[in-house]
Amino acid sequence: MPTKRGPYAKSDQRKKAVSAAALELVREKGHRNVGVAEIAALAKTSEPTVYYHFPDKEHLLIAALQQHDDENIRERGAEDGAIADMGARADVGVQRTNYARLYNELAGAAADSSHPANEFFRDRWARSLHVVATDILRLQEAGRVPADVDAETAAHLLLAAWEGLQLQWMQGPAFDIRALIEAHIRALLGPGALD
């Protein structure tokens, strides 16, 4: 794919800078405590420029979620190790409580197919399911997960447990989320999945 040049490249860079600034401020202060002017200032741009790229704050917050995923979710072709990462990353996910609050709020709203976050979450689930199922298949080929485990079903169950446990942890009281994620992985995939 050719690299963009000229004003389009600058526009893409500016848009990415705005979404990165939004994510940084959401992590720091929480999405309800961040204003568009503050995001614009951190991105070294103007409010009209922010609104040129994002029609409202909600679309800007969705872009912040996408920015997070671009930094943290494996791409197709880089699935190896996704299962092992689930336990290791559980602690990181709950440490980003402000981000997780935004994520959970928009995930609930996205259940309405007309909500602007619906497409983001549908794409996110498809990407995550592919990555986890592909890593399960790799573990099966290596003899570390039983061949009779349905990779797609197990991927759905693992991701549902991941989401549910993080939500429970946030609502309190706190518990060892990593231990529970790893226990769930071993229960579904067998003891060799995390070896």
N, C-alpha and C positions, 0 to 999 in steps of 0.2 A: 504494500500500500504506500503510495507516495506521501512524503512528508508535507504537511501544510506549510505554506509560506505567506508572507505578507500580512495583511490585516486579519485574516482568519486565524493564523497561528497565534498572533498577539491576543486575539479575542479568546481563543481556547486557553491560553496561558492565564489570562485575567480571570476567566471563569473558574479555572482550577485553583487559582490563588484565593478566590472568594470562598469556594467550598472548603478549602483547607483552613482558612481563617474561621469559618463557621464551626468546623469540627473542633478546632483548638479551643474556641471560646465555650462551646457546649461542654466539652470535657472539663474545663476549668470552672465554669459558673453554673452550668445547667441551662437547658434550652429556654426556660421561662425567664431567665435573668439576662438574656442576651438580646440586644437590639440590632437592627440592621445597620444603624450608623456606626456602632461599635465594630461590627464585622467589616464594614467598608474601610474603616480607619486601619484595622489590623492588616487588611489586604492591600493597603495603600492605594485605594481607589475611592470613588464617590458613591453616594447612595444611588443616584440615577444609573450609574454603571451596574450596580448590584441588581437593580430592578430591570435593567435591560436584559440581563442573563436569567433572572429568576423573577417570575411575576409577583410573588409574594413570599412572606417569611416561611410558609409551610414548604414551598418548593425548595427554598434555600436549605431548610433542615433535612429534607430528603437528600439533597446533594451532599450534605455533611455525612449522612449515613452511607451514601455511595462512596464517598472519599474514604471512610473507615474501611469499608469492604475492599476497596482497591488496595489498601495498605495491608489487609489482614487475611483475606480469603484466598485460598490457592486458586490458580487458574487451571483450566483444562490443560492436561499435559504435565501438570506438576502435582499429581494427586498422591504420590508416594509419601507415606508418613502422616497422612491426614488423621488417621485413627489415633496414633500415638500423640499427636498434637492436641486432640480433644481434651484429654486429661490435663496436660501441661498448660493449656490455654484457659482452662476453666477459672483458675485463680485470677488471671489477667482480666478476663471479662467482667468479673464482679468488682474488681478494683476500679473499673471505669464506671462507677455508679451513675454519674450524670449522663454519660452516653447511653447507658443501659436504660435509663428512665425514658429518654427520647425514643430509643428503639422500641421499647414496649408500648409506649403511647401510640406511636405511628403504626406499629404492627396491629394493634387492636383496631385502629381507625381504618386500616387497609382491608379489613374484612368486608367493607363496603366496596364493591367493584367500581364505583364511581369516584372513590377517593384517589387523589393524585399519587398516594404512596402504594396503591394496589399493584401497579406494574413493577415497581421496584421490588416489592416483596415476592411477587410471583417469580421474577427473574432470579432473585436471591435464593429462593428455595430450590429452583431448578439447578442452579449452579452448585449449591451446597450438596444436594442429593447426588448429583453426578460425581462430585469429588469424593464424597464418602463411599458411595457404592463402588467406584472404581478402585479405591484403596482396599476395600473388603475383597474384591476379586483378586487383587494382587496378593493379599495375605492368604487367600485360598490357594492360589497357584504355588505359593511358598510352603504350603502345608501347615500354616499357622492358624487357620480358621477352617472348621469342618466344611466339606464340600456341599453338604445339604442345607447350609444357611443360604437363604435367599438374600442376595446382596442389596437389592432395592428395598425390600421390606425392612431389613436390618438398618439401612441408612435412614429410612423414615423414623424408625423407633429411636435410634440414637440421637437424631437431631431434635425430635420431640422431647426427649429426656433432657437434653442440653438446654433447650429453651425453657422448659418447665422448671427445672432446678434453679436456673438463674433467676427466674421470676420469684420463686419461693424464697431464695436467699435474700433478694432485695426487700421482700416484704417482712422478713425476719420471723423468728430469731435466726441469727447466723449459724451456719453449720459448715462442715468440711465438704464443700462442693466437689473438689477434685476427687476425693475418696469415693463419693457417690457416682460421679461420672465414670470413673475407672471400674467400679463394681458393676455398673450397668453394661459397660463395654464387655467385660469378662463374662457376664451372664448371657449376653446375646451372642457373642462371637467365640467364647471359649477362653481358657487361660493363656493361650499362646498369642492372643491378639496384641497384647502390650509387651511381650517379651522382646 
